[in-house]
Amino acid sequence: MSLPALDADDFQLFGLPARQAQDRAEIDRRWKELQAAAHPDRHAAAGAAAQRVAMQWAVRINEAHRRLKDPLQRAALLCELAGAPIEAERNTAMPADFLMQQMAWREALDEAGDVLPAIEALDAELQAEQRRRLAAVETLLDGQPRDAAAAAREVRALMFIKRFAADVQDRLDALGQ
């Protein structure tokens, strides 16, 4: 397998279509092929400079694999490629209904205290919302017409949900679940 240009985007690097819907097994298969092609040991006879380049390729391939295998990171990458960067650090604007939902979830977690069924119910609600929004992102990025700006808004919401779900999981872990 030959390697594309170092500046190729992750989809080009892996030879995958630039879309949200991907087969995880195919991503992993291509990662293994790329790693085998770029492995520094394959370039040992070519000298230290060739091994350094191979190491750079290995790092680049691993970074691309990490992004492509995660649906949220893949969506953020597609938004970026389509000219709708996420800019989560600077763009925190959310629709009022989502802000209200965030407050309701925070309240529910506070009120749940150490009541395991309440925390588990909140966790299930967050997982369902995450699946719903990921499906919406897929439609926005892969459908026609493509709406990368709307997908970017969904990705920002999903980033919040992911962080909050980690808080809920921490609570579950503290309760031994």
C-alpha positions in Angstrom: 0.0 0.0 0.0 1.4 3.4 -0.9 1.0 6.4 1.2 -0.7 9.6 0.0 0.8 13.1 0.5 1.5 13.9 4.1 -1.0 16.8 3.9 -3.9 14.6 2.8 -6.9 14.8 5.0 -7.8 11.7 7.2 -10.3 10.4 4.7 -7.9 10.6 1.8 -5.1 9.1 3.9 -7.3 6.1 4.7 -8.9 5.9 1.2 -12.4 6.4 2.6 -15.2 8.5 1.3 -15.6 11.8 3.2 -18.8 11.0 5.0 -20.1 10.5 8.5 -21.4 6.9 8.0 -18.3 4.6 8.2 -17.7 1.0 8.9 -15.5 0.8 12.0 -14.1 -2.6 10.8 -13.0 -1.0 7.5 -11.4 1.9 9.3 -9.4 -0.5 11.5 -8.5 -2.7 8.5 -7.1 0.3 6.6 -5.3 1.5 9.8 -3.5 -1.8 10.0 -2.5 -1.7 6.3 -1.2 1.9 6.6 0.7 1.1 9.8 2.3 -1.9 8.1 3.4 0.2 5.1 4.8 3.0 7.3 6.3 1.0 10.1 9.8 2.3 10.9 11.2 -1.3 10.9 10.4 -1.6 7.2 12.7 1.3 6.6 15.6 0.2 8.8 17.9 -0.4 5.8 17.2 3.1 4.4 18.9 4.9 7.3 18.0 7.2 10.2 16.3 9.9 8.1 14.0 7.4 6.4 13.1 5.9 9.8 12.3 9.4 11.2 10.0 10.0 8.2 8.4 6.6 8.8 7.9 7.5 12.5 6.2 10.8 11.5 3.9 8.8 9.2 3.1 6.3 12.0 2.1 9.2 14.3 0.0 10.8 11.5 -1.7 7.5 10.8 -2.5 6.9 14.5 -3.9 10.4 14.9 -6.1 10.0 11.8 -7.3 6.6 13.1 -8.2 8.1 16.5 -10.3 10.8 14.7 -12.0 8.5 12.2 -13.0 5.8 14.6 -14.8 8.3 16.9 -18.1 9.4 15.4 -18.0 12.8 17.2 -14.4 13.6 16.1 -15.2 12.3 12.6 -18.2 14.7 12.5 -16.1 17.6 13.7 -13.5 16.8 11.0 -16.2 16.7 8.3 -17.6 20.1 9.5 -14.1 21.5 9.4 -13.5 20.2 5.9 -16.8 21.6 4.7 -15.9 25.1 6.0 -17.9 25.0 9.3 -15.3 24.7 12.0 -16.6 23.7 15.5 -14.6 26.3 17.4 -16.0 25.0 20.7 -13.7 27.2 22.7 -15.0 30.4 21.1 -18.4 29.5 19.9 -20.5 28.4 22.8 -23.9 29.6 21.5 -26.6 27.1 22.0 -30.3 27.2 21.2 -32.4 28.2 24.2 -34.2 24.8 24.4 -30.8 23.0 24.6 -29.7 25.4 27.4 -32.9 24.6 29.2 -32.2 20.8 28.7 -28.7 21.2 30.1 -30.0 22.9 33.2 -32.7 20.2 33.6 -30.0 17.4 33.4 -27.8 19.2 35.9 -30.7 19.5 38.3 -31.6 15.9 37.8 -28.1 14.8 38.6 -28.0 17.1 41.7 -31.4 15.8 42.9 -30.4 12.2 42.3 -27.8 12.3 45.0 -26.8 8.7 45.6 -30.0 7.2 44.3 -28.7 4.7 41.8 -31.9 4.2 39.7 -32.2 7.9 39.2 -28.6 8.2 38.0 -29.0 5.2 35.7 -32.2 6.7 34.2 -30.3 10.0 33.6 -27.4 8.0 32.0 -29.9 6.2 29.7 -31.5 9.5 28.7 -28.2 11.0 27.8 -27.2 7.9 25.8 -30.5 8.1 23.9 -30.0 11.8 23.2 -26.5 11.2 22.1 -27.7 8.5 19.6 -30.4 10.8 18.3 -28.1 13.7 17.7 -25.4 11.5 16.1 -28.1 10.3 13.7 -29.1 13.9 13.0 -25.4 14.8 12.3 -25.1 11.9 9.9 -28.2 13.1 8.0 -26.9 16.7 8.0 -23.4 15.6 6.7 -24.2 12.8 4.4 -27.6 13.8 3.1 -28.6 16.1 0.3 -28.4 19.0 0.7 -25.5 18.9 3.1 -25.7 21.3 6.0 -22.3 21.5 7.7 -23.2 24.6 9.7 -26.2 22.8 11.3 -24.1 19.7 11.8 -21.5 21.9 13.6 -24.1 23.1 16.0 -25.1 19.5 16.7 -21.5 18.6 17.3 -21.1 21.3 19.9 -24.2 20.0 21.6 -22.8 16.5 21.5 -19.5 17.7 23.0 -21.5 19.1 26.0 -23.5 15.8 26.3 -20.2 13.8 26.2 -18.7 15.9 29.0 -21.9 15.8 31.1 -22.2 12.0 30.5 -18.7 11.7 31.9 -19.9 13.5 35.1 -22.8 11.0 35.3 -20.5 8.1 34.8 -18.2 9.4 37.5 -21.2 9.5 39.9 -22.0 5.9 38.9 -18.4 4.8 39.4 -18.4 6.4 42.9 -21.4 4.3 43.7 -19.6 1.2 42.5 -21.6 0.7 39.3 
